[in-house]
């Protein structure tokens, strides 16, 4: 076991919680969840799920699948004792 909050494993064949965003949900997402990081995003544009990738991709239009509107690139969340830069997104499609 580790006290570090990012050090976890989902054990095979054991239930674990997941979150499926729906239109209107607001989520805060850290830099490492975007292709190109938060710097690649533009406020007012979109971050879309990309087939074959676990990261969101910046785009000027909403995608056909899971898509978020970028509301802010200057949010922060706490992970353990660390303050981490994050983006605030609103789900527009799923």
RASUL-V216748 format. One record per backbone hydrogen bond with DSSP energy under -0.5 kcal/mol. NH is the residue of the N-H (numbers start at 1). CO is the residue of the C=O. Records with the same first field share a line. If there is no record, write none. Layout:
BEGIN
NH=CO + CO
END
This chain:
BEGIN
7=4
8=6
11=9
14=11
21=19
24=91
25=22
27=89
29=87
31=85
33=30
34=31
35=56
36=34
37=34
40=37
41=38
44=70
45=42
46=59
47=68
48=57
49=66
50=55
53=50
56=33
57=48
59=46
67=93
68=47
69=90
70=45
71=69 + 88
72=88
75=86
77=84
79=77 + 82
80=78
82=79
84=77 + 82
86=75
87=29
88=72
89=27 + 87
90=69
91=25
92=67
93=67
END
